Amino acid sequence: MNAAVKPIQILVLHDTQNDAEPLINHFRVNGYATRSQFIASEDELTAMLAEHEWDLLLAKLETETVDVVHCLETLRGLNLDIPIILLIEEYGLDAIIKGYGLGASDVILDGEPDLLVPAALRELASLESRRALKIAKSQLAESEKRVQLLLKNSKDAIAYVHDGMHIYANESYMEMFEYDDLDDLLCVPVLDIVAPQFQADLKKLLKQRDSSDHQELVCQAVDGEGELFDANMEFSAAIYDGEPCIQVVISKIEDSSAALQKQLDEISSRDLLTGLYNRQYFIKNLNAAYETAKKDQSSSLLAYILIQDISGIRASVGVGGTDVVLTEAGSIIANHIAETVFAARISDDAFALLVPGNDIKAMETLSKSIVDDMEEHLVEVSGKTVQLKCVIGYAVMDANLADGHEALYHANQACDLAITQTITVAYFDRGDVRNIADGDKVAEIKFALENDRFKLNYQPIISLRGDETEHFEVLLRIMNREDEQESIGSYVSTILLSGQAAEIDRWVVSTAITALAKHWSDKAFTRLFIHLTYATISDPDFLPWVNTLLKKNKLPGSSLVFQITEQDATDYLKPAKAFSKGLGLLKCMFSVGNFGKVADVKTLTRHLTVNFMKFDPSIVTGMATEEGHQHLRNLINDIREEGLACIVPHIESASVMQRLWQDGANYVQGHLLQAPSQNMDFQFTDEE
């Protein structure tokens, strides 16, 4: 399956994790990648719904693990659009009616894959349609809002006509025909606005209107005082208030159409309140400036100006008073900038400046002068005095960014930094990790890649069967804000969802091979275990790239073991099969990690060429009970029967290691032997 296809996000309410797994496996065996989460409590359900968007909820109606009825009522209260498939143990009218009453999209028999997967796919298709419809409605509403604004302020005289009567006219139209009240115009037939000799032509044209064409009529129009003037009338099909009608645009013959178009373009690009450019026009020019930066390797500075406490101002002086305050703020900004600076109002309380060049010192001076002028400016509104305050963040926009929006985001982050540090002006320094917003793990990962803040640690894997080969597992670490190494574990889901997994995998492989080549110069045969994500095993260029690295560093393929998780091996079985076969051609080895939770050995070895199986930590933890220990022994026997070697991680005591030797385990790993280290310095022998 293509790694670029987003897996189905599934929540499962069932008796146990083991009971939930077969439900997810139904999707996998049918070729659908999944990411699932077993829910063990209502609090866990609420937390999962808050931090992630889910595509499907599978819930068993009768379970002792969690109150499913209450959970579904909670979900309904949150008003989230998540299809629910309710599972019942046996068909019954009461259970089906109850399920639909709880909001279920479908009620089916538990344990019936032939019913589950088609039902789920139907609901997922419906969900996708609803999501697309929601986006389309939002875009349509925004478009209609902009059209209404343009109509209202257009210099063109525009009206809408239905059955020969006016149903709407803008101010320019009313001024042209000298009507002060729209209600008065709505009582006037459209035939009355033209001279009598043209009424027959107009009537015929209105009756023959076709939705697909555009027609014009040159005639004499009659204003409210009965005076005639030459006019050009343009007719086109339109929709107003959801009803089909005719749009009429009237211009006096002596008017220049080019001038009118220029005026319309100017209006459409301006913020009606402040006279500065509006957000849409600003974004258009921002994107154009970015394309120029890529072409010419030039740069610009982008400033984000935030008017502080806009909600408090609105509460004090009302909406109209707030408009007055914002108009004053726009005037102050306009008075401080040169003609080459592009200024715009981009939100309710924010402005932006696009300044050519990269003179940071001049940008700092400009920003402080705007801040100081606003603080000194007192605005009188309805007898109340409002003192303007603002903070400004600015950043560089150049070809090193993904697009212009990233520069705007950086400037906004600098503005947030200024607020946090209680200063008025701040600069976004891309080389400072502190400029990354708290919780923005996507930005942290990107920053780590660009600024060499990933590190590798190595933990030894010890043989219990006399294998003299030195084995180390390669572990990825990231430098945090305090410049301390931190486990990558909390970043894994972000890496996978952000599309950066393949790039990070290549960094790890390249860095590890370089370190191994240096280690080989004066050490015994050493082999590295390197983790890969599902994004990499589907990349056809990865193995040829590895082959080139091995040759460059004069290392044999047998010095590397590439490891993927059991979950990825089952979710992406087809690409994993091709990948394991390709590894064999390079003489590299293959390992399946986190083994023991989803699949059995024979299922994997039937399709994959595997050398090692590394147990999931939960399997090792389970050794505390006799039942769990026996389960581990059975897994070890299954692995050995397939001719594979097993690795038991998280060894914390000598007694556990002794039992594993008796059970037939091949390798052990854990802090008891050695914690992860920045060097491959473990002494595998005691010869010295």
TORNU-159321 format. One line per 10 residues: for each residue x, y, z of C-alpha. Coordinates in nm, 4 decimals. Layout:
BEGIN
X/Y/Z  ...;
This chain:
BEGIN
0.0000/0.0000/0.0000  0.1280/0.3470/-0.0845  0.2716/0.5157/0.2238  0.1280/0.8474/0.1110  -0.2293/0.7201/0.1664  -0.3533/0.8388/0.5030  -0.4487/0.5469/0.7310  -0.8047/0.5189/0.8615  -0.8175/0.6675/1.2137  -1.0296/0.4302/1.4301;
-1.1393/0.4435/1.7950  -1.2470/0.1116/1.9471  -1.4687/0.0585/2.2539  -1.4622/-0.3130/2.3359  -1.4006/-0.5577/2.6200  -1.0203/-0.5728/2.5956  -0.7335/-0.4722/2.3677  -0.7107/-0.8346/2.2484  -1.0795/-0.8316/2.1554  -1.0372/-0.5052/1.9694;
-0.7409/-0.6187/1.7556  -0.9367/-0.8643/1.5319  -1.1703/-0.5783/1.4336  -0.8763/-0.3726/1.3084  -0.7228/-0.6785/1.1365  -1.0385/-0.7079/0.9219  -0.9402/-0.3794/0.7573  -0.5729/-0.4725/0.7174  -0.6386/-0.8036/0.5458  -0.8612/-0.6161/0.3016;
-0.5733/-0.3810/0.2175  -0.6691/-0.0748/0.4265  -0.4046/0.0867/0.6462  -0.5297/0.1849/0.9923  -0.4256/0.3738/1.3011  -0.6327/0.2601/1.5948  -0.6730/0.3449/1.9623  -0.8366/0.1146/2.2177  -1.0461/0.3152/2.4656  -1.0489/0.1899/2.8244;
-1.2329/0.4800/2.9927  -1.4566/0.7767/2.9220  -1.1742/1.0162/3.0183  -0.9459/0.8487/2.7646  -1.2161/0.8870/2.4977  -1.2529/1.2589/2.5761  -0.8749/1.3062/2.5612  -0.8426/1.1250/2.2266  -1.1268/1.3287/2.0749  -0.9646/1.6528/2.1913;
-0.6165/1.5912/2.0503  -0.6890/1.4223/1.7164  -0.9440/1.3933/1.4371  -1.0944/1.0420/1.4066  -1.2697/0.8829/1.1113  -1.4649/0.6000/1.2732  -1.5819/0.4700/1.6123  -1.6390/0.0968/1.6615  -1.8251/0.0308/1.9868  -1.9554/-0.2893/2.1411;
-2.2936/-0.2162/2.2983  -2.2517/-0.4451/2.6007  -1.9061/-0.4316/2.7595  -1.7810/-0.4195/3.1165  -1.4745/-0.2139/3.0261  -1.6506/0.1176/2.9785  -2.0048/0.2579/2.9855  -2.0590/0.2653/2.6094  -2.4016/0.4314/2.6324  -2.2615/0.7195/2.8377;
-1.9598/0.7490/2.6058  -2.1850/0.7800/2.3008  -2.3983/1.0412/2.4790  -2.0774/1.2325/2.5563  -1.9707/1.2097/2.1917  -2.3090/1.3350/2.0762  -2.2810/1.6285/2.3186  -1.9490/1.7288/2.1653  -2.1215/1.7599/1.8256  -1.8361/1.5823/1.6428;
-1.8957/1.4255/1.3039  -1.7637/1.0724/1.3656  -1.9532/0.7751/1.2187  -2.0421/0.5158/1.4831  -2.0811/0.1463/1.4083  -2.2381/-0.0328/1.7028  -2.1560/-0.4014/1.7545  -2.4115/-0.6325/1.9151  -2.3710/-0.9967/2.0172  -2.6989/-1.1109/1.8609;
-2.9599/-0.9516/1.6413  -3.2629/-0.8125/1.8169  -3.5034/-0.5319/1.7309  -3.4623/-0.3671/2.0724  -3.0819/-0.3582/2.0451  -3.0947/-0.2183/1.6900  -3.3451/0.0540/1.7850  -3.1378/0.1401/2.0926  -2.8241/0.1685/1.8775  -2.9844/0.4060/1.6307;
-3.1221/0.6063/1.9234  -2.7679/0.6482/2.0563  -2.6587/0.7986/1.7258  -2.5097/0.4931/1.5582  -2.4808/0.5039/1.1794  -2.5161/0.1272/1.1615  -2.5772/-0.1639/1.3998  -2.4175/-0.4953/1.3008  -2.3308/-0.8306/1.4506  -1.9955/-0.8393/1.6360;
-1.7338/-1.0623/1.4729  -1.8749/-1.0471/1.1191  -1.6022/-0.9030/0.8926  -1.8202/-0.9411/0.5844  -2.0575/-0.6876/0.7420  -1.8071/-0.4671/0.9271  -1.5733/-0.3594/0.6480  -1.8416/-0.2718/0.3848  -2.0418/-0.0824/0.6480  -1.7324/0.1071/0.7573;
-1.6312/0.1942/0.4005  -1.9812/0.3230/0.3291  -1.9741/0.5474/0.6362  -1.6197/0.6664/0.5593  -1.7252/0.7635/0.2068  -2.0226/0.9507/0.3503  -1.7959/1.1211/0.6062  -1.5579/1.2346/0.3322  -1.8507/1.3801/0.1381  -1.9763/1.5672/0.4459;
-1.6317/1.7090/0.5147  -1.5978/1.8240/0.1551  -1.9496/1.9749/0.1658  -1.8680/2.1628/0.4863  -1.5580/2.3150/0.3269  -1.7517/2.4030/0.0126  -2.0308/2.5719/0.2122  -1.7787/2.7731/0.4095  -1.6037/2.8839/0.0919  -1.9381/2.9699/-0.0709;
-2.0490/3.1757/0.2293  -1.7210/3.3654/0.2283  -1.7464/3.4209/-0.1460  -2.1036/3.5504/-0.1182  -1.9988/3.7813/0.1626  -1.7232/3.9289/-0.0513  -1.9581/3.9666/-0.3478  -2.2111/4.1540/-0.1345  -1.9387/4.3859/-0.0122  -1.8176/4.4501/-0.3662;
-2.1718/4.5125/-0.4873  -2.2407/4.7599/-0.2112  -1.9287/4.9629/-0.2755  -1.9051/4.9244/-0.6522  -1.9012/5.2407/-0.8620  -2.0977/5.0492/-1.1255  -2.4759/5.0773/-1.1083  -2.5899/4.7198/-1.0422  -2.9396/4.5806/-0.9811  -3.1093/4.2404/-0.9707;
-3.4399/4.1890/-1.1500  -3.6985/3.9131/-1.1185  -4.0194/3.8977/-1.3252  -3.9581/4.2525/-1.4450  -3.9309/4.4007/-1.0935  -3.6291/4.5258/-0.8994  -3.5384/4.3031/-0.6051  -3.2044/4.4679/-0.5192  -2.9954/4.7675/-0.6231  -2.6670/4.9037/-0.4958;
-2.6034/5.2637/-0.3957  -2.4550/5.3606/-0.7334  -2.7692/5.2354/-0.9090  -2.9959/5.4284/-0.6703  -2.7862/5.7448/-0.7140  -2.8025/5.7093/-1.0927  -3.1834/5.7032/-1.0842  -3.2104/5.9395/-0.7832  -3.3759/5.7100/-0.5307  -3.3007/5.7650/-0.1616;
-3.4809/5.4573/-0.0293  -3.4356/5.1074/-0.1699  -3.7947/5.0198/-0.0788  -3.9174/5.2897/-0.3164  -3.7128/5.1434/-0.6021  -3.8386/4.7905/-0.5356  -4.1874/4.9064/-0.6374  -4.0634/5.0289/-0.9765  -4.0742/4.7972/-1.2834  -3.7454/4.7836/-1.4665;
-3.9247/4.8954/-1.7865  -3.9830/5.2362/-1.6257  -3.6131/5.3216/-1.6156  -3.5807/5.3373/-1.9975  -3.7391/5.5706/-2.2493  -4.0708/5.4457/-2.4010  -3.9221/5.3721/-2.7443  -3.6812/5.1185/-2.5874  -3.9278/4.9420/-2.3565  -4.0372/4.6874/-2.6181;
-3.6760/4.5863/-2.6851  -3.6079/4.5604/-2.3130  -3.9212/4.3545/-2.2505  -3.8336/4.1168/-2.5339  -3.4785/4.0824/-2.4084  -3.5904/4.0037/-2.0518  -3.8284/3.7331/-2.1764  -3.5625/3.5733/-2.3954  -3.2939/3.5732/-2.1253  -3.0935/3.2513/-2.1321;
-2.8742/3.1435/-1.8405  -2.5793/3.0716/-2.0671  -2.5425/3.3993/-2.2593  -2.4619/3.7649/-2.2003  -2.6582/4.0428/-2.3709  -2.6419/4.4186/-2.3952  -2.8836/4.6983/-2.4799  -2.7801/5.0500/-2.5788  -3.0664/5.2825/-2.4970  -3.1807/5.6009/-2.3274;
-3.2488/5.5686/-1.9572  -3.4747/5.7889/-1.7446  -3.3622/5.9181/-1.4046  -3.5894/6.0049/-1.1115  -3.6453/6.3593/-1.2423  -3.7478/6.2360/-1.5860  -3.4213/6.3398/-1.7506  -3.2881/6.1173/-2.0294  -2.9282/5.9961/-2.0614  -2.7522/5.7531/-2.2940;
-2.6807/5.4228/-2.1241  -2.5433/5.0779/-2.1883  -2.7270/4.7949/-2.0089  -2.5624/4.4557/-1.9625  -2.7689/4.1507/-1.8671  -2.6505/3.8199/-1.7237  -2.8023/3.5328/-1.5300  -2.7518/3.5450/-1.1517  -2.8672/3.4036/-0.8199  -2.9895/3.6353/-0.5455;
-3.1091/3.5065/-0.2072  -3.1092/3.1579/-0.3584  -3.3472/3.2513/-0.6430  -3.2608/3.2779/-1.0154  -3.2790/3.6313/-1.1472  -3.1125/3.8731/-1.3916  -2.8212/4.0995/-1.3048  -2.8375/4.4396/-1.4720  -2.5272/4.6594/-1.4933  -2.5861/5.0106/-1.6262;
-2.3173/5.2571/-1.7292  -2.3488/5.5964/-1.8878  -2.2103/5.5991/-2.2388  -1.9666/5.8783/-2.1637  -1.8042/5.6802/-1.8773  -1.4758/5.5098/-1.9534  -1.5107/5.1373/-1.9046  -1.1385/5.1113/-1.8409  -1.1586/5.3704/-1.5648  -1.4566/5.1924/-1.4102;
-1.2720/4.8620/-1.4146  -0.9722/5.0255/-1.2540  -1.1932/5.1690/-0.9806  -1.3523/4.8297/-0.9210  -1.0134/4.6614/-0.8983  -0.8992/4.9258/-0.6532  -1.2043/4.8763/-0.4342  -1.1671/4.4990/-0.4361  -0.8072/4.5263/-0.3126  -0.8653/4.7753/-0.0315;
-0.9777/4.7382/0.3286  -1.2900/4.9524/0.3437  -1.2260/5.0655/0.7004  -0.8629/5.1777/0.6961  -0.7931/5.2335/0.3261  -0.4933/5.0014/0.3441  -0.4835/4.6873/0.1326  -0.6993/4.3942/0.2465  -0.5875/4.0459/0.3423  -0.6682/3.8791/0.0080;
-0.4657/4.1334/-0.1884  -0.1842/4.1189/0.0659  -0.1572/3.7392/0.0393  -0.1519/3.7683/-0.3404  0.1402/4.0119/-0.3245  0.3113/3.8084/-0.0516  0.3106/3.5025/-0.2761  0.4397/3.7104/-0.5682  0.7223/3.8495/-0.3519  0.8147/3.4962/-0.2460;
0.8330/3.3792/-0.6077  1.0590/3.6760/-0.6826  1.2773/3.5845/-0.3847  1.3165/3.2298/-0.5187  1.4001/3.3545/-0.8670  1.6405/3.6354/-0.7694  1.7660/3.4973/-0.4348  1.6446/3.8236/-0.2816  1.4724/3.8791/0.0521  1.2136/4.0966/0.2225;
1.1114/4.1721/0.5786  0.7616/4.0947/0.7008  0.6134/4.2712/1.0051  0.3053/4.1604/1.2008  0.1418/4.4495/1.3932  -0.1085/4.3480/1.6629  -0.3405/4.6044/1.8218  -0.3603/4.5056/2.1881  -0.6802/4.4479/2.3874  -0.9165/4.4906/2.0933;
-1.1893/4.3058/2.2855  -1.1562/4.5512/2.5762  -1.1779/4.8450/2.3358  -1.4892/4.6962/2.1767  -1.6486/4.6452/2.5185  -1.5733/5.0059/2.6096  -1.6724/5.1978/2.2951  -1.8732/4.9439/2.0933  -1.8291/4.8156/1.7400  -1.8589/5.1573/1.5770;
-1.6085/5.3103/1.8169  -1.3690/5.0231/1.7548  -1.3859/5.0988/1.3813  -1.2808/5.4557/1.4575  -0.9855/5.3302/1.6641  -0.8718/5.0907/1.3906  -0.9013/5.3647/1.1293  -0.6696/5.5810/1.3396  -0.4252/5.2908/1.3753  -0.4215/5.2424/0.9985;
-0.3493/5.6131/0.9470  -0.0548/5.6008/1.1879  0.0944/5.3035/1.0047  0.0420/5.4694/0.6644  0.2176/5.7880/0.7863  0.5335/5.5933/0.8827  0.5976/5.3879/0.5712  0.7641/5.4625/0.2394  0.5925/5.4119/-0.0970  0.7847/5.0881/-0.1510;
0.6342/4.9313/0.1626  0.3193/4.7242/0.1143  0.0799/4.7745/0.4111  -0.2416/4.5824/0.4753  -0.5004/4.5062/0.7395  -0.5039/4.1273/0.7593  -0.7465/4.0543/1.0450  -0.9792/4.2188/1.2944  -0.6907/4.3495/1.5077  -0.3762/4.2932/1.2997;
-0.1848/4.4699/1.0235  0.1116/4.3570/0.8148  0.4003/4.5271/0.6360  0.6020/4.3827/0.3500  0.9315/4.5729/0.3302  1.1773/4.5150/0.0409  1.5339/4.4239/0.1382  1.6730/4.2805/0.4612  1.7827/4.5847/0.6620  1.6926/4.4468/1.0061;
1.8202/4.7559/1.1891  1.5961/4.9843/0.9802  1.3024/4.7481/1.0401  1.3649/4.7664/1.4152  1.3689/5.1473/1.4008  1.0493/5.1613/1.1923  0.8699/4.9206/1.4283  0.9636/5.1181/1.7398  0.8537/5.4460/1.5824  0.5108/5.2975/1.5004;
0.4766/5.1609/1.8553  0.5769/5.4933/2.0121  0.3442/5.6970/1.7892  0.0485/5.4739/1.8717  0.1132/5.4993/2.2464  0.1191/5.8795/2.2223  -0.1977/5.8901/2.0118  -0.5224/5.9359/2.2086  -0.8470/5.8593/2.0262  -1.1665/6.0315/2.1407;
-1.4771/5.8172/2.0863  -1.8188/5.9274/2.2174  -1.6628/6.1138/2.5069  -1.4266/5.8287/2.5972  -1.0511/5.8311/2.5484  -0.8835/5.5235/2.4024  -0.5045/5.4858/2.4138  -0.3642/5.2780/2.1299  -0.1088/5.0091/2.2095  0.0489/4.7576/1.9765;
0.3246/4.4967/1.9588  0.5206/4.4149/1.6450  0.6988/4.0970/1.5385  0.9020/4.0788/1.2214  1.0837/3.8101/1.0240  1.2831/3.7554/0.7068  1.1169/3.6134/0.3950  1.3554/3.4485/0.1484  1.3908/3.1415/-0.0717  1.4821/2.9220/0.2280;
1.1174/2.9162/0.3378  0.8482/2.6845/0.2083  0.6296/2.9780/0.0986  0.5287/3.3308/0.1914  0.2809/3.2070/0.4507  0.5684/3.0645/0.6549  0.7239/3.4118/0.6803  0.3900/3.5515/0.8003  0.3727/3.2704/1.0566  0.7244/3.3546/1.1774;
0.6354/3.7219/1.2163  0.3256/3.6227/1.4123  0.5398/3.4014/1.6382  0.7756/3.6932/1.6990  0.4731/3.9003/1.7976  0.3692/3.6300/2.0460  0.7252/3.6290/2.1808  0.7095/4.0057/2.2366  0.3876/3.9655/2.4352  0.5380/3.6834/2.6439;
0.8515/3.8845/2.7212  0.6496/4.2056/2.7816  0.8383/4.3972/2.5134  0.6952/4.5845/2.2155  0.9144/4.4698/1.9236  1.0649/4.1246/1.8579  1.2553/3.9628/1.5714  1.2130/3.6000/1.4657  1.5618/3.4516/1.4480  1.5392/3.1227/1.2560;
1.8638/3.0099/1.4223  1.7164/3.0302/1.7750  1.5204/2.7250/1.8916  1.3394/2.9413/2.1472  1.1489/3.1042/1.8624  0.9584/2.7843/1.8032  0.6142/2.8009/1.9601  0.5507/2.5740/2.2581  0.3920/2.2507/2.1422  0.4717/2.3063/1.7742;
0.6439/1.9731/1.7244  0.6334/1.9972/1.3445  0.8426/2.3142/1.3636  1.0776/2.1550/1.6201  1.1413/1.8581/1.3913  1.2067/2.0837/1.0915  1.4385/2.3026/1.3023  1.6305/1.9970/1.4253  1.6867/1.8790/1.0672  1.8071/2.2179/0.9493;
2.0277/2.2949/1.2517  2.1912/1.9579/1.3329  1.9958/1.9060/1.6532  1.9385/1.5339/1.6043  2.1825/1.3021/1.7814  2.2392/0.9262/1.7763  2.2866/0.7034/2.0799  2.3906/0.3385/2.0781  2.2787/0.0618/2.3144  2.4463/-0.2818/2.3090;
2.2534/-0.6010/2.2326  2.4217/-0.8932/2.4137  2.4267/-1.2531/2.2935  2.3318/-1.5300/2.5395  2.4495/-1.7969/2.2936  2.8134/-1.7111/2.2329  2.7759/-1.4909/1.9228  3.0989/-1.2864/1.9095  2.9530/-1.0202/1.6817  2.9096/-0.6812/1.8462;
2.5510/-0.5586/1.8117  2.4270/-0.2064/1.8833  2.0809/-0.0579/1.8422  2.0793/0.2960/1.6978  1.8513/0.5284/1.8976  1.7491/0.8739/1.7758  1.7542/1.1705/2.0150  1.6562/1.5386/1.9718  1.8075/1.8387/2.1493  1.5418/2.0262/2.3488;
1.5277/2.3967/2.4348  1.7719/2.3419/2.7235  2.0168/2.1758/2.4826  1.9642/1.8395/2.6499  1.9074/1.5140/2.4629  1.5469/1.3970/2.4655  1.3919/1.0711/2.3452  1.2199/1.0942/2.0089  0.9252/0.8866/2.1348  0.6814/1.1755/2.1886;
0.7586/1.3066/1.8386  0.6961/0.9834/1.6435  0.3328/1.0478/1.5513  0.4177/1.4069/1.4502  0.7039/1.2851/1.2302  0.4791/1.0337/1.0547  0.1877/1.2721/0.9998  0.4031/1.5685/0.8923  0.5676/1.3854/0.6024  0.9213/1.4238/0.7425;
0.9747/1.0566/0.8333  1.1633/0.9522/0.5179  1.4031/1.2480/0.5411  1.4787/1.1739/0.9076  1.5275/0.8027/0.8317  1.7903/0.8922/0.5725  1.9680/1.1222/0.8167  1.9833/0.8419/1.0749  2.1107/0.5848/0.8241  2.3751/0.8164/0.6783;
2.5005/0.9305/1.0204  2.5038/0.5770/1.1626  2.6964/0.4343/0.8650  2.9572/0.7106/0.8947  2.9991/0.6379/1.2672  3.0175/0.2619/1.2029  3.2892/0.3035/0.9386  3.5003/0.4977/1.1878  3.4346/0.2369/1.4597  3.5354/-0.0481/1.2275;
3.8820/0.0953/1.1741  4.0026/-0.0407/1.5073  3.7256/-0.2686/1.6399  3.5886/-0.6182/1.5912  3.2989/-0.6960/1.3572  3.0133/-0.4679/1.4623  2.6538/-0.4690/1.3421  2.3985/-0.1878/1.3829  2.0208/-0.2188/1.4223  1.8554/0.0846/1.2566;
1.4844/0.1698/1.2864  1.2867/0.2687/0.9740  0.9333/0.4019/0.9293  0.6726/0.2821/0.6805  0.7453/0.5911/0.4687  1.0951/0.4591/0.3885  1.0194/0.0949/0.3114  0.7909/0.2141/0.0281  1.0613/0.4362/-0.1226  1.2099/0.2600/-0.4311;
1.5202/0.4836/-0.4202  1.6159/0.4026/-0.0614  1.8023/0.0707/-0.1072  2.0123/0.1908/-0.4048  2.1052/0.4911/-0.1916  2.2078/0.2598/0.0974  2.4169/0.0507/-0.1413  2.6044/0.3652/-0.2487  2.6716/0.4596/0.1144  2.8022/0.1122/0.1986;
3.0441/0.1171/-0.0939  3.1595/0.4697/-0.0118  3.2340/0.3720/0.3492  3.3755/0.0268/0.2571  3.1279/-0.1619/0.4752  2.9600/-0.4975/0.4011  2.5808/-0.5132/0.3880  2.5865/-0.7661/0.6740  2.6916/-0.4851/0.9096  2.3401/-0.3387/0.9000;
2.0085/-0.4684/1.0312  1.7058/-0.2605/0.9306  1.4115/-0.2843/1.1681  1.0439/-0.1918/1.1286  0.7628/-0.2328/1.3809  0.5303/-0.5279/1.3776  0.2430/-0.2831/1.3216  0.4021/-0.1429/1.0052  0.4951/-0.4921/0.8859  0.1277/-0.5933/0.8961;
-0.0213/-0.2611/0.7780  0.2223/-0.2330/0.4841  0.2869/-0.6003/0.4147  0.3280/-0.5682/0.0374  0.5996/-0.2967/0.0429  0.7609/-0.4682/0.3455  0.7854/-0.7917/0.1463  0.9587/-0.6171/-0.1441  1.1846/-0.4327/0.0985  1.2989/-0.7486/0.2792;
1.3752/-0.9112/-0.0549  1.5810/-0.6092/-0.1585  1.7769/-0.6211/0.1676  1.8788/-0.9762/0.0829  2.0364/-0.8565/-0.2411  2.2494/-0.6110/-0.0405  2.3335/-0.8817/0.2180  2.1716/-0.6599/0.4816  1.9553/-0.8166/0.7513  1.5937/-0.7547/0.8529;
1.4323/-0.7328/1.1963  1.0737/-0.6928/1.3153  1.0442/-0.4868/1.6349  0.7659/-0.4524/1.8941  0.6768/-0.8140/1.8194  0.4060/-1.0059/2.0049  0.1068/-0.7713/1.9999  -0.0584/-0.8153/1.6589  0.0785/-1.0943/1.4397  0.2345/-1.4359/1.4946;
0.5697/-1.5526/1.3624  0.4377/-1.7710/1.0823  0.2171/-1.4921/0.9453  0.5209/-1.2689/0.9054  0.7739/-1.5262/0.7848  0.5269/-1.6497/0.5239  0.5757/-1.3186/0.3423  0.8928/-1.1592/0.4809  1.2583/-1.2649/0.4887  1.3294/-1.1988/0.8579;
1.6481/-1.2537/1.0620  1.5553/-1.1146/1.4038  1.2400/-1.0699/1.6091  1.2541/-0.8139/1.8897  0.9814/-0.8379/2.1547  0.7525/-0.5532/2.2527  0.8353/-0.4183/2.6026  0.4880/-0.5178/2.7251  0.5728/-0.8836/2.6589  0.8793/-0.8522/2.8846;
0.6793/-0.6749/3.1552  0.4326/-0.9614/3.1470  0.7043/-1.2007/3.2750  0.6094/-1.0882/3.6256  0.3227/-1.3396/3.6145  0.3537/-1.7103/3.5416  0.0989/-1.6790/3.2632  0.2960/-1.3955/3.1037  0.6248/-1.5856/3.1405  0.4762/-1.8920/2.9722;
0.3484/-1.6706/2.6886  0.7021/-1.5396/2.6351  0.8466/-1.8946/2.6352  0.5926/-1.9985/2.3733  0.6860/-1.7034/2.1520  1.0590/-1.7827/2.1862  0.9931/-2.1437/2.0826  0.7867/-2.0278/1.7823  1.0697/-1.7967/1.6723  1.3379/-2.0646/1.7108;
1.1272/-2.3143/1.5137  1.1323/-2.0657/1.2238  1.5112/-2.0504/1.2439  1.5171/-1.6888/1.3637  1.6916/-1.5130/1.6509  1.4954/-1.3282/1.9169  1.5906/-1.0161/2.1128  1.4451/-0.9415/2.4565  1.4674/-0.5692/2.5477  1.4226/-0.3764/2.8751;
1.6261/-0.6104/3.0942  1.6424/-0.4562/3.4398  1.7586/-0.7444/3.6625  2.0099/-1.0329/3.6495  1.7463/-1.2858/3.7552  1.5348/-1.2050/3.4504  1.8371/-1.2495/3.2239  1.9073/-1.5899/3.3854  1.5525/-1.7062/3.3170  1.5719/-1.5865/2.9575;
1.8904/-1.7892/2.9040  1.7041/-2.0976/3.0308  1.4076/-2.0148/2.8055  1.6320/-2.0133/2.4976  1.6433/-1.6383/2.4180  1.9252/-1.5398/2.1813  1.9931/-1.1775/2.2747  1.9115/-0.9369/2.5584  1.9199/-0.5594/2.5858  1.8544/-0.3111/2.8652;
1.9854/-0.0607/3.1186  2.1138/-0.3440/3.3399  2.3778/-0.4079/3.0732  2.4310/-0.0490/2.9597  2.2152/0.2595/2.9071  2.2207/0.4217/2.5605  2.5501/0.6024/2.5021  2.6799/0.8501/2.2455  2.9655/0.6089/2.1680  2.9899/0.2416/2.0744;
3.2123/0.1777/2.3772  3.0614/-0.1309/2.5439  3.3160/-0.4065/2.6262  3.1638/-0.7246/2.4844  3.4580/-0.9355/2.6173  3.6624/-0.9226/2.9383  3.9959/-0.9927/2.7670  4.1410/-0.6661/2.8914;
